[in-house]
Amino acid sequence: MRFWNRVFRRPQDALPPPTSQLDAPTPAEVPGLPNGANPILRLAARWRLPLEETRMEVVARLGVLPDPIYGWPALVLADAEPLPGALAPWTASAFERIAPQFPITRFTGLAWFEDDAHANLGRTADHLAASLGPASIGRRWNTLVAAWRAGLVEVSLTAWPPEWQSDLPRGEAEAREPRLRTACHVTLTTGFRLRLGEREREWVTGFRPLSIDGDVGTARMARAGRHAPGETELEYVRDPEDLVEDRQRTLGLSRDGEALIVVSDQLFVMPRTDILRLSVIRMTPAKGGGGSSLHAHCRTSAPGADDQSVFLAQNSDPDGMSAFGRYLGDRLGCPVEISPYYPDC
């Protein structure tokens, strides 16, 4: 909390009237096209973003290069059509904990026209509005934002007006490229996730939730499948196909015991043979209230990860997940690790 207090602190006369996150504009809903195509993905195809290639294919074709602005390893999509005012080509993450057999699901760009964050976001919003229709522009905490959404696909704009920021030192990238201070950051998420296979559909339709003393997922997790999964989640996330509407925030085993099914912010389908172990993290009250959380560690094809961790459940008691974790481990036939007590700082 102390860190965020520094981020948002600013002399009172330098800030516009306070605005909470709840007052920020919601994404503009873009209607689908008559042929059933997604209008945002159609726009992304016009930009020549690699929507159909796997990450592995893009890496083989372009290699991993330093990001032109930030310097970290990235997929630099120099053959895609740049945005008006682009500071650099479109990029995608080269994070090695992302499995390479799926398409890229998150693309980022930067637009700058003048030394004014409001003008840069506004002009970028006008450009997108010509294809997607208008979207509201507003404040979310210390950022200026706008977004368009069509199903799970979303394109969002974010700028950090300098007058809304704290007096923290500039980062290295901003020192090298001062236009970053007022640039408009553009993020496109494609919403890709695999459809259920035939056996997976049987697992999902037949599973029944297990009784659990706690909450499945985290307090911030929404209804399963209402938003795009993260790029590191793609191996075990599946399209719910409206099969779990009556089983929100639940976890259980398939009827044959061969899969763990979790309905949290996404539908996770984990074959029992892919679950390497379970772990319980125990936190004692400190600055935070403490509690415990249960995680499944699964096999992954990501080159930079030993496993993929899926958040299963939590309890406000530091020991609240231990018994259920051991029970679930017995049912799955996998080891369970119970952590020492860590202070919730």
C-alpha positions in Angstrom: 0.0 0.0 0.0 2.8 2.4 0.7 4.1 2.0 -2.8 0.7 2.8 -4.3 0.3 5.8 -2.0 3.6 7.2 -3.5 2.4 6.4 -7.1 -0.9 8.3 -6.6 0.3 11.1 -4.3 0.3 14.6 -5.9 -0.1 18.1 -4.4 -3.9 18.7 -4.2 -3.9 21.7 -6.5 -2.2 19.8 -9.3 -4.9 17.1 -9.6 -8.3 17.3 -11.3 -11.3 16.3 -9.0 -10.7 12.8 -7.6 -12.2 10.0 -9.8 -12.4 6.4 -8.6 -11.9 3.4 -10.7 -15.6 2.8 -10.6 -16.2 6.1 -12.4 -14.0 5.2 -15.3 -15.7 4.7 -18.7 -16.6 1.1 -19.6 -15.4 -0.2 -23.0 -17.6 0.7 -26.0 -19.5 -2.4 -27.2 -18.9 -2.9 -30.9 -21.6 -4.9 -32.7 -20.7 -7.9 -34.7 -20.6 -7.8 -38.5 -23.4 -9.2 -40.6 -21.2 -12.1 -41.7 -20.5 -13.0 -38.0 -16.9 -11.6 -38.2 -15.5 -9.8 -35.2 -15.0 -6.1 -36.2 -11.9 -5.6 -34.0 -10.2 -8.7 -35.4 -11.1 -7.5 -38.9 -9.3 -4.2 -38.1 -6.3 -6.1 -36.7 -6.2 -8.2 -39.9 -6.0 -4.9 -41.9 -3.1 -3.9 -39.7 -1.5 -7.3 -40.8 -1.0 -8.5 -37.2 -0.2 -12.2 -37.2 -3.5 -13.5 -35.9 -3.4 -17.0 -37.4 0.3 -17.9 -36.9 1.4 -19.6 -33.7 3.9 -17.9 -31.5 6.4 -20.5 -32.5 5.9 -19.7 -36.2 6.3 -15.9 -35.5 9.5 -16.5 -33.5 10.9 -18.7 -36.3 10.1 -16.0 -38.9 11.1 -12.8 -37.1 13.3 -13.9 -34.2 13.4 -12.3 -30.7 14.8 -8.8 -30.8 15.2 -6.0 -28.2 12.1 -3.9 -27.9 12.8 -0.6 -29.8 11.6 1.5 -26.9 12.0 -0.6 -23.7 15.0 -2.8 -24.7 13.6 -6.0 -23.3 13.2 -9.2 -25.5 10.2 -8.8 -27.7 8.6 -10.0 -31.0 8.9 -6.8 -33.1 6.3 -6.9 -35.8 7.9 -4.6 -38.3 5.8 -6.0 -41.3 2.5 -4.9 -39.6 0.9 -1.6 -40.5 1.9 0.9 -37.8 -0.6 3.2 -36.1 -0.7 6.9 -37.0 2.0 8.6 -34.9 3.6 5.3 -34.0 6.8 5.5 -32.0 7.8 2.0 -32.9 6.4 -1.1 -34.7 3.7 -3.2 -33.0 5.2 -5.7 -30.6 4.3 -8.8 -28.7 5.8 -10.4 -25.6 8.6 -12.8 -25.8 8.1 -14.0 -22.2 9.3 -17.5 -21.9 6.6 -18.6 -19.6 4.1 -18.4 -22.5 3.5 -21.7 -24.3 4.5 -21.4 -28.0 1.9 -23.5 -29.7 -0.9 -20.9 -29.5 -1.4 -17.7 -31.5 -0.2 -14.5 -30.0 -3.1 -13.0 -28.0 -1.8 -9.6 -27.0 -0.3 -6.9 -29.2 1.0 -3.5 -28.1 1.7 -0.2 -29.8 2.6 3.4 -28.9 1.3 6.6 -30.6 2.7 10.1 -30.1 1.8 13.3 -31.9 2.7 16.1 -29.5 3.8 16.6 -25.9 0.2 16.3 -24.5 -1.1 12.9 -23.2 -4.7 14.0 -23.7 -4.2 15.0 -27.3 -2.3 11.8 -28.1 -5.0 9.5 -26.7 -7.7 11.6 -28.2 -6.2 11.5 -31.7 -5.6 7.7 -31.5 -9.2 7.3 -30.3 -10.5 9.3 -33.3 -8.5 7.1 -35.6 -10.0 3.9 -34.1 -13.5 5.5 -34.0 -13.5 5.8 -37.7 -13.6 1.9 -37.9 -15.2 0.9 -34.6 -17.4 3.9 -33.6 -16.9 6.3 -30.7 -15.8 5.3 -27.2 -15.9 7.4 -24.0 -12.6 8.8 -22.7 -12.2 9.2 -19.0 -9.9 8.9 -16.0 -9.1 5.7 -14.1 -7.0 6.6 -11.1 -3.8 8.3 -12.6 -4.5 7.3 -16.2 -6.5 8.5 -19.1 -8.3 5.6 -20.8 -10.7 4.5 -23.6 -11.5 1.0 -25.0 -13.6 -0.9 -27.5 -14.9 -4.5 -27.0 -16.5 -7.1 -29.2 -17.0 -10.3 -27.4 -13.7 -11.2 -25.7 -11.7 -9.1 -28.1 -10.7 -5.7 -26.9 -8.5 -2.8 -28.0 -7.7 -0.3 -25.2 -5.9 3.0 -24.9 -4.0 4.3 -21.9 -2.0 7.4 -21.3 -0.3 8.8 -18.1 -0.8 12.6 -18.1 2.3 13.9 -16.3 0.2 16.2 -14.1 -1.6 13.2 -12.6 1.6 11.4 -11.6 3.7 11.3 -8.5 7.3 12.7 -8.4 8.9 9.3 -8.8 12.1 9.2 -10.9 11.8 8.4 -14.6 12.5 4.9 -15.8 15.4 4.1 -18.1 13.1 3.8 -21.2 11.6 7.2 -20.5 15.0 8.8 -20.0 16.0 7.4 -23.5 12.7 8.3 -25.1 11.1 11.3 -23.4 8.0 11.1 -25.6 7.0 8.1 -23.5 5.8 10.5 -20.8 2.8 11.5 -22.9 2.5 8.7 -25.4 -0.7 6.7 -25.9 -0.3 3.0 -25.2 -2.4 0.8 -27.3 -3.2 -2.9 -26.4 -5.1 -5.4 -28.5 -6.2 -8.6 -26.9 -7.7 -11.2 -29.2 -9.6 -13.4 -26.7 -8.3 -16.6 -28.2 -8.9 -19.8 -26.2 -9.2 -23.4 -27.3 -12.6 -25.0 -27.7 -13.3 -28.1 -25.6 -12.3 -31.4 -27.1 -14.8 -34.3 -27.2 -13.4 -35.9 -24.0 -13.0 -32.5 -22.3 -16.7 -31.7 -23.0 -17.7 -35.0 -21.3 -15.5 -34.1 -18.3 -17.0 -30.6 -18.0 -20.7 -31.6 -18.5 -20.4 -34.5 -16.0 -18.3 -32.8 -13.2 -19.9 -32.0 -9.9 -18.4 -29.4 -7.5 -16.6 -30.5 -4.4 -17.6 -29.0 -1.0 -14.9 -26.5 0.0 -14.5 -24.3 3.1 -13.4 -21.2 1.2 -13.7 -19.5 -2.1 -12.9 -20.8 -5.5 -10.6 -18.3 -7.3 -9.8 -14.9 -5.9 -12.0 -12.2 -4.6 -11.6 -10.3 -7.9 -12.4 -13.1 -10.2 -15.5 -12.6 -12.4 -17.8 -15.1 -14.0 -16.0 -17.7 -16.0 -15.3 -16.8 -19.6 -16.5 -13.2 -19.5 -13.0 -11.9 -20.4 -9.9 -13.0 -22.3 -7.5 -15.3 -20.5 -3.9 -14.3 -19.9 -1.2 -15.5 -22.3 0.3 -17.8 -19.7 -3.0 -19.5 -19.1 -3.8 -20.8 -22.6 -2.8 -24.5 -22.0 -5.6 -25.2 -19.6 -8.2 -22.6 -20.3 -11.2 -23.6 -22.5 -14.2 -21.9 -24.0 -17.0 -22.7 -21.5 -19.7 -22.9 -24.2 -22.4 -22.0 -21.6 -21.9 -25.4 -20.0 -21.0 -24.1 -16.5 -23.5 -21.2 -16.0 -25.0 -23.1 -13.0 -21.6 -23.9 -11.4 -19.9 -20.6 -11.1 -17.0 -20.3 -8.6 -16.7 -24.1 -8.2 -14.1 -26.8 -8.6 -14.5 -30.5 -8.8 -13.5 -33.8 -10.5 -14.8 -35.3 -13.7 -17.1 -38.2 -13.3 -14.3 -40.6 -14.2 -11.8 -38.8 -11.8 -9.5 -38.1 -14.7 -9.6 -34.3 -14.7 -9.8 -31.4 -12.3 -12.3 -28.8 -13.4 -12.2 -25.2 -12.0 -14.7 -22.5 -12.8 -13.3 -19.2 -11.7 -12.5 -16.2 -14.0 -12.0 -18.9 -16.7 -12.9 -22.5 -17.2 -9.8 -24.5 -16.5 -9.7 -28.2 -17.5 -6.7 -30.0 -16.1 -6.2 -33.7 -16.9 -5.1 -35.6 -13.8 -2.0 -36.9 -15.5 -0.9 -33.3 -16.2 -1.1 -32.2 -12.6 2.4 -32.5 -11.1 1.6 -31.4 -7.5 -0.6 -29.1 -5.4 0.7 -26.4 -3.1 -0.8 -24.5 -0.2 0.6 -21.1 0.6 0.0 -20.0 4.2 0.1 -16.3 5.2 -0.1 -15.0 8.8 -1.7 -11.6 9.5 0.8 -8.7 9.2 0.0 -5.6 7.1 -2.5 -7.8 5.3 -5.1 -10.0 6.9 -3.4 -13.3 6.2 -5.0 -16.4 4.7 -4.2 -19.4 2.6 -4.4 -20.3 -1.1 -4.4 -23.6 -3.1 -2.6 -23.9 -6.4 -2.3 -26.7 -9.0 1.1 -27.0 -10.7 0.7 -28.5 -14.2 2.9 -29.6 -17.1 3.7 -26.9 -19.6 5.4 -26.6 -22.9 6.6 -23.0 -22.1 10.4 -23.0 -22.6 11.1 -20.9 -19.5 8.8 -22.6 -16.9 9.0 -25.8 -15.0 5.2 -25.9 -14.6 2.1 -23.8 -15.0 0.4 -22.7 -11.8 -3.4 -22.4 -11.7 -5.0 -20.6 -8.7 -7.6 -22.9 -7.3 -9.1 -21.6 -4.1 -8.4 -19.5 -1.0 -9.5 -19.2 2.7 -9.1 -16.3 5.1 -7.6 -18.7 7.7 -3.8 -19.4 7.3 -4.6 -23.1 7.7 -7.9 -23.0 5.9 -6.7 -24.7 2.7 -4.5 -27.3 4.2 -7.0 -30.1 4.8 -8.8 -29.6 1.5 -5.5 -29.5 -0.3 -4.5 -32.9 1.2 -7.9 -34.3 0.4 -7.7 -33.1 -3.2 -4.2 -34.5 -3.6 -5.4 -37.9 -2.4 -8.2 -37.8 -5.0 -5.8 -36.8 -7.8 -3.0 -39.0 -6.7 -0.4 -36.2 -6.6 1.9 -34.8 -4.0 0.8 -31.8 -1.9 3.2 -29.2 -0.5 2.2 -27.1 2.5 4.3 -24.0 2.8 5.8 -22.5 6.0 3.9 -19.6 7.5 4.8 -16.3 5.7 3.9 -12.9 7.0 1.3 -11.2 4.8 3.3 -8.0 4.2 
